[in-house]
Amino acid sequence: MTDLWSDLLSCLNLDALPDSGYQGRNQQLGHHRVFGGQMLAQSVRAAQLACPGKAVKSLHAQFARAGRPQEPVRYEVTRHHEGGSFASLTVVARQTQGVTAVVAVSLHSHEEGPDQQTAFPMPSVPGAEHEVGLPLFPWDTRATVDVDSPKSEPPEYDLWMRTPAVAPELAPALTAYASDLNLIGTALRPLEGVTQHDSGTAFTSAVTAHTVWFHRPFTTDDWLLLRHRSALLAHGRCYGRGDVLTRRGSLVASFAQEALLRFRTAA
């Protein structure tokens, strides 16, 4: 866990480039493509570095092509507007093959005002017997159901996560990273005998668009609940969304994703 955690933190430590951009190394995962969550997290960091006086409010990413893990990713930042309260940027993730993702980012300065939300019914954090191993998550994760059960189940998945102690400014990047992993698996849950482990054999999948909204300041080193729900699987695509809540039910972030989910037909 420590090596994977250190590797991820190193990827979030972007190097400044002379042309107002940044460069990030890739995780050492042994995969044939860069994990999209890594590029989401690095795009958050690029926006934070470009506008240090404001917090990331939202990001919307369109993935153009798979990133190659053997080559660092350049993040080209274009500042469209920066006022006293809001800023808007575009972050283009690029390798020598071309653009891998285009990310629209909105930032906002902290403001005081009324604070209210709909109450969420919150379960207790599951006990240690419900620990789950997710290779891409180098931190504590717990769930009471198996997202990869071959049985037909509702397209819902609740995952608790808690990272090691880390600087608060990394919370949005780490949460964007985590939000990218389980929505395709959630969409597959109603299909008997099919799980996300069948990618490349029963079906082909790839995230095409991903959005994250950040509602409140928060940290990741106390338990957070990632509540995944998938509303649609049709026409070779799936759609899902989720919320991120503290153990006390405070809504701190939300996310949504569309992905390619193309099933192979028998010859």
C-alpha positions as a Markdown table, in Angstrom:
| # | Residue | x | y | z |
|---|---|---|---|---|
| 1 | Met | 0.0 | 0.0 | 0.0 |
| 2 | Thr | 2.7 | 2.5 | 0.9 |
| 3 | Asp | 4.5 | 2.1 | -2.4 |
| 4 | Leu | 1.3 | 2.6 | -4.4 |
| 5 | Trp | 0.3 | 5.6 | -2.2 |
| 6 | Ser | 3.7 | 7.2 | -2.7 |
| 7 | Asp | 3.5 | 6.6 | -6.4 |
| 8 | Leu | 0.1 | 8.3 | -6.6 |
| 9 | Leu | 1.3 | 11.3 | -4.6 |
| 10 | Ser | 4.3 | 11.6 | -6.8 |
| 11 | Cys | 2.0 | 11.7 | -9.9 |
| 12 | Leu | 0.1 | 14.6 | -8.3 |
| 13 | Asn | 3.3 | 16.6 | -7.8 |
| 14 | Leu | 3.3 | 18.3 | -11.3 |
| 15 | Asp | 6.3 | 19.9 | -12.8 |
| 16 | Ala | 5.9 | 23.4 | -14.2 |
| 17 | Leu | 6.8 | 23.9 | -17.8 |
| 18 | Pro | 8.0 | 27.2 | -19.3 |
| 19 | Asp | 4.9 | 27.7 | -21.5 |
| 20 | Ser | 2.4 | 28.0 | -18.6 |
| 21 | Gly | 1.7 | 24.3 | -18.6 |
| 22 | Tyr | 2.5 | 21.4 | -16.3 |
| 23 | Gln | 3.8 | 17.8 | -16.7 |
| 24 | Gly | 2.9 | 14.7 | -14.7 |
| 25 | Arg | 4.4 | 11.3 | -14.6 |
| 26 | Asn | 2.2 | 8.2 | -14.8 |
| 27 | Gln | 1.4 | 5.6 | -12.2 |
| 28 | Gln | 3.4 | 2.4 | -12.4 |
| 29 | Leu | 0.4 | 0.0 | -12.7 |
| 30 | Gly | 1.5 | -2.2 | -15.5 |
| 31 | His | -1.6 | -1.3 | -17.5 |
| 32 | His | -1.7 | -0.8 | -21.3 |
| 33 | Arg | -3.3 | 2.7 | -20.9 |
| 34 | Val | -3.2 | 5.5 | -18.3 |
| 35 | Phe | -6.0 | 5.3 | -15.7 |
| 36 | Gly | -8.5 | 8.1 | -16.5 |
| 37 | Gly | -8.8 | 8.9 | -12.8 |
| 38 | Gln | -5.1 | 9.8 | -12.8 |
| 39 | Met | -5.6 | 12.4 | -15.6 |
| 40 | Leu | -8.7 | 13.8 | -13.7 |
| 41 | Ala | -6.6 | 14.2 | -10.6 |
| 42 | Gln | -3.7 | 15.8 | -12.4 |
| 43 | Ser | -6.1 | 18.2 | -14.2 |
| 44 | Val | -7.4 | 19.3 | -10.8 |
| 45 | Arg | -3.8 | 19.9 | -9.6 |
| 46 | Ala | -3.0 | 21.8 | -12.8 |
| 47 | Ala | -6.0 | 24.1 | -12.3 |
| 48 | Gln | -5.1 | 24.6 | -8.6 |
| 49 | Leu | -1.6 | 25.6 | -9.5 |
| 50 | Ala | -2.8 | 28.0 | -12.2 |
| 51 | Cys | -5.3 | 29.7 | -9.9 |
| 52 | Pro | -3.9 | 29.3 | -6.4 |
| 53 | Gly | -6.3 | 31.7 | -4.8 |
| 54 | Lys | -9.4 | 29.8 | -5.6 |
| 55 | Ala | -10.8 | 26.3 | -5.1 |
| 56 | Val | -11.9 | 23.9 | -7.9 |
| 57 | Lys | -15.7 | 24.0 | -8.1 |
| 58 | Ser | -16.2 | 21.6 | -11.0 |
| 59 | Leu | -14.5 | 19.9 | -13.9 |
| 60 | His | -15.9 | 18.3 | -17.0 |
| 61 | Ala | -13.6 | 16.0 | -18.9 |
| 62 | Gln | -14.0 | 14.6 | -22.5 |
| 63 | Phe | -11.6 | 11.8 | -23.1 |
| 64 | Ala | -10.3 | 11.8 | -26.7 |
| 65 | Arg | -8.0 | 8.8 | -26.7 |
| 66 | Ala | -6.2 | 6.4 | -24.3 |
| 67 | Gly | -3.1 | 7.7 | -22.7 |
| 68 | Arg | 0.2 | 5.8 | -23.1 |
| 69 | Pro | 1.7 | 5.0 | -19.7 |
| 70 | Gln | 5.3 | 5.0 | -20.9 |
| 71 | Glu | 5.1 | 8.8 | -21.7 |
| 72 | Pro | 4.4 | 11.7 | -19.2 |
| 73 | Val | 1.3 | 13.7 | -19.8 |
| 74 | Arg | 1.5 | 17.5 | -20.5 |
| 75 | Tyr | -1.3 | 19.7 | -19.2 |
| 76 | Glu | -1.7 | 22.9 | -21.2 |
| 77 | Val | -3.7 | 25.4 | -19.2 |
| 78 | Thr | -5.7 | 28.2 | -20.9 |
| 79 | Arg | -7.2 | 30.8 | -18.6 |
| 80 | His | -10.5 | 32.1 | -20.1 |
| 81 | His | -11.6 | 34.3 | -17.2 |
| 82 | Glu | -10.4 | 35.1 | -13.7 |
| 83 | Gly | -12.4 | 37.6 | -11.6 |
| 84 | Gly | -12.7 | 38.2 | -7.9 |
| 85 | Ser | -14.9 | 35.3 | -7.2 |
| 86 | Phe | -14.8 | 32.9 | -10.2 |
| 87 | Ala | -12.3 | 31.6 | -12.7 |
| 88 | Ser | -12.7 | 29.3 | -15.7 |
| 89 | Leu | -9.9 | 27.3 | -17.4 |
| 90 | Thr | -9.4 | 24.7 | -20.0 |
| 91 | Val | -6.8 | 22.0 | -19.3 |
| 92 | Val | -5.7 | 20.0 | -22.3 |
| 93 | Ala | -3.9 | 16.7 | -21.6 |
| 94 | Arg | -1.5 | 15.9 | -24.4 |
| 95 | Gln | 1.1 | 13.3 | -25.4 |
| 96 | Thr | 3.1 | 13.1 | -28.6 |
| 97 | Gln | 0.2 | 11.0 | -30.2 |
| 98 | Gly | -2.1 | 14.0 | -29.7 |
| 99 | Val | -4.8 | 15.2 | -27.2 |
| 100 | Thr | -5.8 | 12.5 | -24.6 |
| 101 | Ala | -8.4 | 14.7 | -22.8 |
| 102 | Val | -9.9 | 18.1 | -22.7 |
| 103 | Val | -11.1 | 19.3 | -19.3 |
| 104 | Ala | -13.2 | 22.4 | -18.6 |
| 105 | Val | -12.5 | 23.6 | -15.0 |
| 106 | Ser | -14.4 | 26.2 | -12.9 |
| 107 | Leu | -13.0 | 27.6 | -9.7 |
| 108 | His | -14.6 | 29.7 | -7.0 |
| 109 | Ser | -13.3 | 31.7 | -4.0 |
| 110 | His | -14.8 | 30.9 | -0.6 |
| 111 | Glu | -18.0 | 32.8 | 0.3 |
| 112 | Glu | -20.1 | 32.9 | 3.4 |
| 113 | Gly | -23.9 | 32.4 | 3.3 |
| 114 | Pro | -26.7 | 30.0 | 4.2 |
| 115 | Asp | -25.7 | 26.4 | 4.4 |
| 116 | Gln | -28.5 | 23.8 | 4.0 |
| 117 | Gln | -29.0 | 20.5 | 2.2 |
| 118 | Thr | -31.4 | 17.6 | 1.9 |
| 119 | Ala | -30.8 | 15.0 | 4.6 |
| 120 | Phe | -29.3 | 11.7 | 3.4 |
| 121 | Pro | -30.0 | 8.5 | 5.3 |
| 122 | Met | -26.6 | 7.4 | 6.3 |
| 123 | Pro | -25.5 | 3.9 | 7.1 |
| 124 | Ser | -22.7 | 3.3 | 9.7 |
| 125 | Val | -19.2 | 2.7 | 8.4 |
| 126 | Pro | -18.9 | -1.0 | 7.8 |
| 127 | Gly | -16.6 | -3.0 | 10.1 |
| 128 | Ala | -13.1 | -4.2 | 9.2 |
| 129 | Glu | -14.6 | -7.5 | 8.1 |
| 130 | His | -16.0 | -5.6 | 5.1 |
| 131 | Glu | -12.6 | -4.5 | 3.8 |
| 132 | Val | -12.3 | -4.8 | 0.0 |
| 133 | Gly | -9.2 | -4.8 | -2.1 |
| 134 | Leu | -9.2 | -2.4 | -5.0 |
| 135 | Pro | -5.8 | -2.4 | -6.7 |
| 136 | Leu | -6.1 | 1.2 | -8.0 |
| 137 | Phe | -6.9 | 2.5 | -4.5 |
| 138 | Pro | -3.9 | 2.6 | -2.2 |
| 139 | Trp | -6.0 | 3.3 | 0.9 |
| 140 | Asp | -8.7 | 1.8 | 3.1 |
| 141 | Thr | -11.9 | 0.7 | 1.3 |
| 142 | Arg | -15.0 | -1.0 | 2.7 |
| 143 | Ala | -18.3 | -2.2 | 1.2 |
| 144 | Thr | -21.1 | -4.5 | 2.2 |
| 145 | Val | -21.8 | -5.8 | -1.4 |
| 146 | Asp | -19.5 | -7.1 | -4.1 |
| 147 | Val | -19.6 | -4.8 | -7.1 |
| 148 | Asp | -18.3 | -7.7 | -9.2 |
| 149 | Ser | -20.8 | -10.3 | -8.1 |
| 150 | Pro | -21.9 | -12.4 | -11.1 |
| 151 | Lys | -25.5 | -12.4 | -9.8 |
| 152 | Ser | -28.0 | -10.0 | -11.2 |
| 153 | Glu | -28.3 | -7.1 | -8.7 |
| 154 | Pro | -29.6 | -3.5 | -8.7 |
| 155 | Pro | -27.2 | -1.0 | -10.4 |
| 156 | Glu | -26.2 | 0.5 | -7.0 |
| 157 | Tyr | -22.9 | 0.4 | -5.1 |
| 158 | Asp | -21.8 | 2.1 | -1.9 |
| 159 | Leu | -18.1 | 2.3 | -1.2 |
| 160 | Trp | -16.5 | 3.7 | 1.9 |
| 161 | Met | -12.9 | 5.1 | 1.6 |
| 162 | Arg | -10.3 | 6.7 | 3.8 |
| 163 | Thr | -6.9 | 7.7 | 2.7 |
| 164 | Pro | -3.8 | 8.2 | 4.9 |
| 165 | Ala | -3.2 | 11.6 | 6.3 |
| 166 | Val | -2.6 | 14.1 | 3.4 |
| 167 | Ala | -2.6 | 17.8 | 2.8 |
| 168 | Pro | -6.2 | 19.1 | 2.5 |
| 169 | Glu | -5.6 | 20.7 | -0.9 |
| 170 | Leu | -5.1 | 17.2 | -2.4 |
| 171 | Ala | -8.7 | 16.1 | -1.4 |
| 172 | Pro | -10.3 | 17.2 | -4.6 |
| 173 | Ala | -7.7 | 15.5 | -6.8 |
| 174 | Leu | -7.9 | 12.3 | -4.8 |
| 175 | Thr | -11.7 | 12.3 | -4.9 |
| 176 | Ala | -11.8 | 12.9 | -8.7 |
| 177 | Tyr | -9.4 | 10.0 | -9.0 |
| 178 | Ala | -11.6 | 7.7 | -6.9 |
| 179 | Ser | -14.8 | 8.7 | -8.7 |
| 180 | Asp | -13.6 | 7.2 | -12.0 |
| 181 | Leu | -13.3 | 3.6 | -11.0 |
| 182 | Asn | -16.7 | 2.0 | -10.2 |
| 183 | Leu | -19.5 | 3.5 | -12.3 |
| 184 | Ile | -19.0 | 1.0 | -15.2 |
| 185 | Gly | -19.0 | -1.9 | -12.8 |
| 186 | Thr | -22.2 | -0.4 | -11.2 |
| 187 | Ala | -23.9 | -0.3 | -14.6 |
| 188 | Leu | -23.1 | -4.0 | -15.2 |
| 189 | Arg | -24.5 | -5.2 | -12.0 |
| 190 | Pro | -28.0 | -6.1 | -13.4 |
| 191 | Leu | -26.5 | -8.3 | -16.1 |
| 192 | Glu | -26.4 | -12.0 | -14.9 |
| 193 | Gly | -22.9 | -13.5 | -15.2 |
| 194 | Val | -21.1 | -10.3 | -16.4 |
| 195 | Thr | -18.7 | -8.2 | -14.3 |
| 196 | Gln | -16.1 | -5.5 | -15.2 |
| 197 | His | -13.5 | -8.3 | -15.1 |
| 198 | Asp | -15.0 | -9.4 | -18.5 |
| 199 | Ser | -13.7 | -6.2 | -20.2 |
| 200 | Gly | -11.8 | -7.2 | -23.3 |
| 201 | Thr | -13.7 | -10.5 | -23.7 |
| 202 | Ala | -17.4 | -10.1 | -23.3 |
| 203 | Phe | -17.4 | -6.3 | -23.9 |
| 204 | Thr | -15.2 | -3.3 | -24.6 |
| 205 | Ser | -15.4 | -0.3 | -22.2 |
| 206 | Ala | -13.8 | 3.2 | -22.0 |
| 207 | Val | -14.9 | 6.3 | -20.2 |
| 208 | Thr | -15.8 | 9.1 | -22.7 |
| 209 | Ala | -16.9 | 11.9 | -20.4 |
| 210 | His | -16.6 | 12.5 | -16.6 |
| 211 | Thr | -17.8 | 15.4 | -14.5 |
| 212 | Val | -17.1 | 16.2 | -10.8 |
| 213 | Trp | -18.6 | 19.0 | -8.7 |
| 214 | Phe | -17.1 | 20.0 | -5.4 |
| 215 | His | -19.6 | 21.5 | -3.0 |
| 216 | Arg | -17.7 | 22.0 | 0.3 |
| 217 | Pro | -14.2 | 21.9 | 1.7 |
| 218 | Phe | -13.4 | 18.4 | 3.0 |
| 219 | Thr | -10.6 | 16.0 | 3.7 |
| 220 | Thr | -10.1 | 12.4 | 2.6 |
| 221 | Asp | -8.4 | 11.0 | 5.8 |
| 222 | Asp | -11.7 | 10.4 | 7.5 |
| 223 | Trp | -14.3 | 8.1 | 6.1 |
| 224 | Leu | -16.2 | 9.2 | 2.9 |
| 225 | Leu | -19.1 | 7.3 | 1.3 |
| 226 | Leu | -19.0 | 7.1 | -2.5 |
| 227 | Arg | -22.6 | 6.3 | -3.5 |
| 228 | His | -22.8 | 5.0 | -7.1 |
| 229 | Arg | -26.0 | 4.7 | -9.1 |
| 230 | Ser | -26.4 | 3.8 | -12.8 |
| 231 | Ala | -29.6 | 4.9 | -14.5 |
| 232 | Leu | -29.0 | 3.7 | -18.1 |
| 233 | Leu | -27.2 | 1.1 | -20.2 |
| 234 | Ala | -28.2 | 1.4 | -23.9 |
| 235 | His | -26.9 | 1.8 | -27.4 |
| 236 | Gly | -23.4 | 0.8 | -26.6 |
| 237 | Arg | -23.0 | 3.4 | -23.7 |
| 238 | Cys | -23.7 | 3.5 | -20.0 |
| 239 | Tyr | -24.5 | 6.5 | -17.7 |
| 240 | Gly | -24.1 | 6.7 | -14.0 |
| 241 | Arg | -23.7 | 9.3 | -11.2 |
| 242 | Gly | -22.7 | 9.4 | -7.6 |
| 243 | Asp | -22.4 | 11.5 | -4.4 |
| 244 | Val | -19.6 | 11.8 | -1.9 |
| 245 | Leu | -20.7 | 12.1 | 1.7 |
| 246 | Thr | -18.9 | 12.4 | 5.0 |
| 247 | Arg | -19.9 | 9.8 | 7.7 |
| 248 | Arg | -22.2 | 12.5 | 9.2 |
| 249 | Gly | -24.0 | 12.9 | 5.9 |
| 250 | Ser | -22.5 | 16.2 | 4.6 |
| 251 | Leu | -22.6 | 16.2 | 0.8 |
| 252 | Val | -19.1 | 17.3 | -0.3 |
| 253 | Ala | -19.0 | 16.3 | -4.0 |
| 254 | Ser | -21.0 | 14.7 | -6.8 |
| 255 | Phe | -19.9 | 13.1 | -10.0 |
| 256 | Ala | -21.4 | 11.7 | -13.3 |
| 257 | Gln | -20.0 | 9.6 | -16.1 |
| 258 | Glu | -20.8 | 8.4 | -19.6 |
| 259 | Ala | -18.8 | 5.5 | -20.9 |
| 260 | Leu | -18.5 | 3.2 | -24.0 |
| 261 | Leu | -19.9 | -0.2 | -23.1 |
| 262 | Arg | -20.0 | -2.2 | -26.3 |
| 263 | Phe | -20.9 | -5.9 | -26.1 |
| 264 | Arg | -19.4 | -8.4 | -28.5 |
| 265 | Thr | -21.8 | -10.4 | -30.7 |
| 266 | Ala | -21.4 | -14.0 | -31.5 |
| 267 | Ala | -19.9 | -14.7 | -34.9 |
